[in-house]
């Protein structure tokens, strides 16, 4: 006769509840699909590319930072990417202002800030000058252009801080798996590099050594490179152990059709995206045709992949809402750029203080939707 299993004690039952809650928390910590975060961030970046208003650009960067603070996984190695990209954007602004001071600006101005000694150049270098008069209008123009690029970097940093690179790689089509591995490895380099630098600086502070300055940076650089090399070797060994690179045999006609469709579709996507982001207008037909050709090529190319997915990510309602939030910001900003050009691209001359237009600002605030979705927060 089988023995009856004893009932757990009250203390054991109390211990089961925290473990169940922790397991549920780990399930919720997955968050929405990684591709949804990238589409949301690209929507904000598209909006940033269509305006030079510093107030709107600062609002876009603030929206991205607020969502990162609310939705990131704090202990993930890529969670601090936003701050690193934001500092890189500040460096870009300083460099852009430095070029405006040294090389001049194409914008004429009447408010002279300072006059530098001008270096005479030969006749073949006409149109380029070194030194000379530096105007407030030229500095303001350079600051706006640098801030736009810094906001684009902040949007990309938000995507890096929110999207798990491994989950993004797992969701790629089979035809793009090899290229996706290279891209994901490149994307994870910056977050791991930031984490290693922070860890080594903390260790130096605990030992009573200086963690700032050129000398400290040089002493930290060697352990950081050593850690990157060790991760590369471990990744290569893991990929080799899992049979990375195996492909199935497909007919040559299918391979040629796949290459033609994929290459033509990606070229169409690149040309359509460039036209969409350019000030001249948007080529929606070229963009849709390129997307259709690329999807057909990727589905054909997926026949070569023999890998399977363990617990594949689902594109749920939260992912749709996150994506729709970013695309709505992009669409409304593109519309506002045509309807309210003076608000999104204010003139540099005469020199005026920036203002925050109401309707474009309300459109940018739609990007805050992921911070208020329960499924998007860890």
C-alpha positions as CSV (number, residue, x, y, z in Angstrom):
1,X,0.0,0.0,0.0
2,X,1.6,3.3,-1.0
3,X,2.4,5.7,1.7
4,X,0.5,9.0,1.8
5,X,2.6,12.1,1.3
6,X,2.5,14.3,4.4
7,X,1.0,17.7,4.1
8,X,3.6,20.6,4.1
9,X,3.9,22.5,7.3
10,X,2.5,26.0,7.7
11,X,6.0,27.5,7.4
12,X,6.6,25.6,4.2
13,X,3.4,26.8,2.7
14,X,4.3,30.3,3.6
15,X,7.6,29.9,1.8
16,X,5.9,28.6,-1.3
17,X,4.0,31.9,-1.8
18,X,7.1,34.1,-2.2
19,X,8.6,31.6,-4.6
20,X,5.4,31.6,-6.7
21,X,5.4,35.4,-6.6
22,X,9.0,35.5,-7.7
23,X,8.4,33.1,-10.5
24,X,5.4,35.2,-11.7
25,X,7.6,38.3,-11.5
26,X,10.3,36.7,-13.6
27,X,7.6,35.9,-16.2
28,X,6.4,39.5,-16.2
29,X,10.0,40.8,-16.4
30,X,10.2,39.5,-20.0
31,X,8.1,42.5,-21.1
32,X,6.9,43.1,-24.6
33,X,8.6,41.9,-27.8
34,X,12.1,43.2,-28.3
35,X,11.2,44.3,-31.8
36,X,8.4,46.5,-30.4
37,X,10.9,48.5,-28.4
38,X,13.0,49.1,-31.5
39,X,10.0,50.2,-33.6
40,X,8.9,52.5,-30.8
41,X,12.4,54.0,-30.6
42,X,12.7,54.4,-34.4
43,X,9.4,56.2,-34.3
44,X,10.8,58.7,-31.9
45,X,14.0,59.0,-34.0
46,X,11.9,59.7,-37.1
47,X,10.2,62.5,-35.2
48,X,13.5,63.9,-34.1
49,X,14.8,63.9,-37.7
50,X,11.9,66.1,-38.9
51,X,12.4,69.0,-36.5
52,X,15.2,71.4,-35.4
53,X,13.2,73.0,-32.6
54,X,15.3,72.5,-29.5
55,X,12.3,72.4,-27.2
56,X,10.7,69.5,-29.1
57,X,14.0,67.7,-29.3
58,X,14.5,68.1,-25.6
59,X,11.0,66.8,-25.0
60,X,11.7,63.7,-27.2
61,X,14.8,62.9,-25.3
62,X,12.9,63.4,-22.0
63,X,10.1,61.0,-23.2
64,X,12.6,58.4,-24.1
65,X,14.4,58.8,-20.8
66,X,11.2,58.5,-18.8
67,X,10.1,55.3,-20.5
68,X,13.6,53.8,-20.0
69,X,13.5,54.7,-16.3
70,X,10.0,53.1,-16.0
71,X,10.3,50.0,-18.2
72,X,14.0,48.9,-18.1
73,X,15.2,45.8,-16.1
74,X,17.6,47.5,-13.6
75,X,20.0,44.6,-13.2
76,X,20.4,43.9,-16.9
77,X,23.9,44.7,-18.4
78,X,22.3,46.7,-21.2
79,X,20.0,48.7,-18.9
80,X,22.4,51.7,-18.6
81,X,22.9,52.2,-22.3
82,X,20.6,55.3,-22.4
83,X,22.9,57.3,-20.1
84,X,26.0,56.3,-22.2
85,X,24.3,57.3,-25.4
86,X,23.1,60.6,-23.8
87,X,26.6,61.5,-22.8
88,X,27.8,60.6,-26.3
89,X,25.1,63.0,-27.6
90,X,26.5,65.8,-25.5
91,X,29.9,65.2,-26.9
92,X,28.4,65.5,-30.4
93,X,26.9,68.9,-29.5
94,X,30.3,70.1,-28.2
95,X,32.1,68.9,-31.3
96,X,29.5,70.5,-33.6
97,X,29.9,73.8,-31.8
98,X,33.6,73.5,-32.0
99,X,33.4,73.1,-35.8
100,X,31.2,76.1,-36.0
101,X,33.7,78.2,-34.1
102,X,36.8,77.1,-36.0
103,X,35.4,76.5,-39.5
104,X,32.6,79.0,-39.5
105,X,28.9,78.6,-40.3
106,X,26.9,78.9,-43.5
107,X,24.3,81.0,-41.7
108,X,25.0,84.7,-42.0
109,X,24.6,86.7,-38.7
110,X,24.8,90.2,-37.3
111,X,25.5,89.4,-33.6
112,X,29.2,88.9,-33.3
113,X,30.3,86.8,-30.3
114,X,34.0,86.9,-30.9
115,X,36.5,87.3,-33.7
116,X,39.3,84.8,-34.1
117,X,42.5,85.3,-36.2
118,X,41.7,84.1,-39.7
119,X,44.2,81.8,-41.4
120,X,44.6,82.6,-45.2
121,X,44.0,79.6,-47.4
122,X,44.9,79.0,-51.1
123,X,42.5,79.6,-53.9
124,X,41.6,75.9,-54.3
125,X,40.1,76.0,-50.8
126,X,37.5,78.7,-51.5
127,X,34.4,78.3,-49.4
128,X,36.4,77.1,-46.4
129,X,37.8,79.3,-43.8
130,X,39.8,78.9,-40.5
131,X,38.9,81.4,-37.8
132,X,37.3,84.7,-38.5
133,X,34.1,86.1,-37.1
134,X,31.9,83.9,-34.9
135,X,28.2,84.9,-34.8
136,X,25.5,84.0,-32.4
137,X,23.3,82.9,-35.3
138,X,25.9,80.5,-36.5
139,X,26.4,79.0,-33.0
140,X,22.6,78.7,-32.6
141,X,22.4,76.9,-36.0
142,X,25.2,74.5,-35.0
143,X,23.6,73.8,-31.6
144,X,20.3,72.9,-33.2
145,X,21.9,70.5,-35.7
146,X,24.0,68.9,-33.0
147,X,21.0,68.6,-30.7
148,X,19.0,66.8,-33.4
149,X,21.8,64.2,-33.8
150,X,22.1,63.9,-30.0
151,X,18.4,63.2,-29.8
152,X,18.7,60.5,-32.4
153,X,21.5,58.9,-30.4
154,X,19.3,59.1,-27.2
155,X,16.4,57.3,-29.0
156,X,18.8,54.5,-30.1
157,X,20.2,54.4,-26.6
158,X,16.6,53.9,-25.3
159,X,16.1,51.0,-27.6
160,X,19.4,49.4,-26.4
161,X,18.4,49.9,-22.8
162,X,14.9,48.3,-23.2
163,X,15.3,45.5,-25.7
164,X,17.0,42.3,-24.8
165,X,19.5,41.6,-27.6
166,X,19.2,37.8,-27.2
167,X,15.4,37.9,-27.5
168,X,15.7,40.1,-30.5
169,X,18.1,37.6,-32.2
170,X,15.7,34.7,-31.4
171,X,12.9,36.5,-33.1
172,X,14.7,37.2,-36.4
173,X,13.7,35.2,-39.5
174,X,15.8,32.2,-40.4
175,X,17.3,33.9,-43.5
176,X,18.7,36.7,-41.3
177,X,20.0,34.6,-38.5
178,X,23.7,34.7,-39.5
179,X,23.6,38.5,-40.1
180,X,21.5,39.0,-36.9
181,X,24.1,37.3,-34.8
182,X,26.8,39.7,-36.0
183,X,24.5,42.7,-35.4
184,X,23.4,41.5,-31.9
185,X,27.0,40.9,-30.9
186,X,27.9,44.4,-32.0
187,X,24.9,45.8,-30.1
188,X,25.7,44.0,-26.9
189,X,29.3,45.3,-27.0
190,X,28.4,48.8,-25.8
191,X,26.2,47.7,-22.9
192,X,28.7,45.2,-21.6
193,X,31.5,47.7,-22.1
194,X,29.6,50.2,-20.0
195,X,29.0,47.6,-17.3
196,X,32.7,46.6,-17.2
197,X,33.9,50.2,-16.9
198,X,31.5,50.9,-14.0
199,X,32.5,47.7,-12.2
200,X,36.2,48.5,-12.6
201,X,35.8,52.1,-11.5
202,X,33.9,50.9,-8.4
203,X,36.7,48.5,-7.6
204,X,39.3,51.3,-7.9
205,X,37.3,53.5,-5.6
206,X,37.1,50.7,-3.0
207,X,40.9,50.3,-3.2
208,X,41.4,54.1,-2.6
209,X,42.6,54.8,-6.1
210,X,41.5,57.6,-8.5
211,X,38.7,56.6,-10.9
212,X,38.8,59.7,-13.1
213,X,41.3,61.2,-15.5
214,X,43.4,59.9,-18.4
215,X,45.7,57.8,-16.3
216,X,42.7,56.0,-14.6
217,X,41.1,55.5,-18.0
218,X,44.3,53.9,-19.4
219,X,44.6,51.5,-16.4
220,X,40.9,50.5,-16.8
221,X,41.1,49.9,-20.5
222,X,43.3,46.7,-20.4
223,X,40.9,44.8,-18.1
224,X,37.9,45.9,-20.2
225,X,39.5,44.6,-23.4
226,X,40.5,41.4,-21.6
227,X,36.9,40.8,-20.6
228,X,35.6,41.5,-24.1
229,X,38.1,38.9,-25.5
230,X,37.0,36.3,-22.9
231,X,33.3,36.9,-23.8
232,X,34.1,36.6,-27.5
233,X,35.9,33.2,-27.0
234,X,33.0,31.9,-24.8
235,X,30.5,33.0,-27.4
236,X,32.4,31.3,-30.2
237,X,32.6,28.1,-28.2
238,X,28.9,28.2,-27.4
239,X,28.0,28.8,-31.0
240,X,30.3,25.9,-32.2
241,X,28.8,23.5,-29.5
242,X,25.3,24.3,-30.7
243,X,26.0,23.6,-34.4
244,X,25.9,27.1,-35.5
245,X,26.0,27.6,-39.3
246,X,24.3,24.4,-40.4
247,X,21.9,24.9,-43.3
248,X,19.5,22.7,-45.3
249,X,19.9,22.0,-49.0
250,X,17.6,24.0,-51.3
251,X,17.4,24.1,-55.1
252,X,19.6,26.6,-56.9
253,X,16.6,28.4,-58.4
254,X,15.2,29.1,-54.9
255,X,18.6,30.4,-53.8
256,X,18.8,32.8,-56.7
257,X,15.2,34.0,-56.2
258,X,15.8,34.5,-52.5
259,X,19.0,36.5,-53.1
260,X,17.3,38.7,-55.8
261,X,14.1,39.3,-53.7
262,X,16.0,40.0,-50.5
263,X,18.6,42.3,-52.0
264,X,16.1,44.2,-54.1
265,X,13.7,44.5,-51.1
266,X,16.3,45.8,-48.7
267,X,17.5,48.3,-51.3
268,X,13.9,49.5,-51.7
269,X,13.5,49.7,-48.0
270,X,16.7,51.8,-47.6
271,X,15.7,54.1,-50.5
272,X,12.2,54.5,-49.1
273,X,13.4,55.1,-45.6
274,X,15.9,57.7,-46.8
275,X,13.1,59.5,-48.7
276,X,10.8,59.3,-45.7
277,X,13.4,60.9,-43.4
278,X,14.6,63.5,-46.0
279,X,13.0,66.9,-46.1
280,X,12.0,66.5,-49.7
281,X,9.2,64.1,-49.0
282,X,8.3,60.4,-48.6
283,X,8.3,57.7,-51.2
284,X,5.6,55.4,-49.7
285,X,5.2,53.3,-52.9
286,X,8.9,52.4,-53.0
287,X,8.9,51.7,-49.2
288,X,5.9,49.3,-49.5
289,X,7.3,47.5,-52.6
290,X,10.6,47.1,-50.9
291,X,9.0,45.7,-47.8
292,X,6.9,43.2,-49.8
293,X,9.9,42.0,-51.8
294,X,12.0,41.7,-48.6
295,X,9.3,39.7,-46.8
296,X,9.0,37.3,-49.8
297,X,12.8,36.8,-49.9
298,X,13.0,36.2,-46.2
299,X,10.3,33.6,-46.3
300,X,12.1,31.8,-49.1
301,X,15.4,32.1,-47.4
302,X,14.0,30.7,-44.2
303,X,13.9,27.2,-45.8
304,X,17.7,27.0,-45.3
305,X,17.5,27.4,-41.6
306,X,17.2,24.1,-39.6
307,X,17.1,25.7,-36.2
308,X,14.2,25.7,-33.8
309,X,13.0,28.2,-31.2
310,X,12.6,27.5,-27.5
311,X,9.8,29.5,-26.0
312,X,9.4,31.9,-29.0
313,X,8.3,35.4,-28.1
314,X,4.8,36.3,-29.0
315,X,3.7,39.6,-30.4
316,X,1.0,40.4,-27.9
317,X,-1.3,43.3,-27.3
318,X,1.3,45.1,-25.3
319,X,3.8,44.9,-28.2
320,X,1.2,46.3,-30.5
321,X,0.5,49.3,-28.2
322,X,4.2,50.0,-27.8
323,X,4.7,50.0,-31.5
324,X,1.6,52.1,-32.2
325,X,2.8,54.7,-29.7
326,X,6.1,55.2,-31.5
327,X,4.6,55.1,-35.0
328,X,1.9,57.6,-33.9
329,X,4.6,60.0,-32.8
330,X,6.4,59.7,-36.1
331,X,3.3,60.0,-38.2
332,X,1.9,63.1,-36.4
333,X,5.4,64.8,-36.4
334,X,5.7,64.2,-40.2
335,X,2.2,65.7,-40.7
336,X,3.1,68.7,-38.4
337,X,6.3,69.3,-40.4
338,X,4.2,70.0,-43.5
339,X,1.4,71.8,-41.8
340,X,3.4,73.8,-39.3
341,X,6.9,74.3,-40.8
342,X,7.6,77.4,-38.8
343,X,7.0,75.6,-35.5
344,X,9.1,72.5,-36.3
345,X,11.9,74.3,-38.2
346,X,12.0,77.9,-36.8
347,X,14.3,80.3,-38.7
348,X,17.7,81.1,-37.3
349,X,17.7,84.7,-38.6
350,X,16.4,86.7,-36.9
351,X,17.6,85.3,-33.6
352,X,14.7,84.3,-31.4
353,X,14.1,82.1,-28.3
354,X,12.7,78.7,-29.0
355,X,9.0,78.0,-28.2
356,X,7.2,74.8,-27.6
357,X,4.3,74.3,-30.1
358,X,1.2,72.8,-28.5
359,X,0.0,70.2,-31.0
360,X,3.4,68.7,-31.9
361,X,4.3,68.6,-28.2
362,X,1.0,66.7,-27.5
363,X,2.0,64.3,-30.3
364,X,5.4,63.6,-28.8
365,X,3.8,62.9,-25.4
366,X,2.0,59.9,-27.0
367,X,5.4,58.2,-26.7
368,X,4.9,58.0,-22.9
369,X,2.2,55.3,-23.4
370,X,4.6,52.3,-22.7
371,X,5.5,53.7,-19.3
372,X,1.8,53.3,-18.3
373,X,1.3,49.8,-19.6
374,X,1.4,47.1,-17.0
375,X,2.8,44.5,-19.4
376,X,5.7,46.8,-20.4
377,X,7.0,47.4,-16.9
378,X,9.2,44.8,-15.2
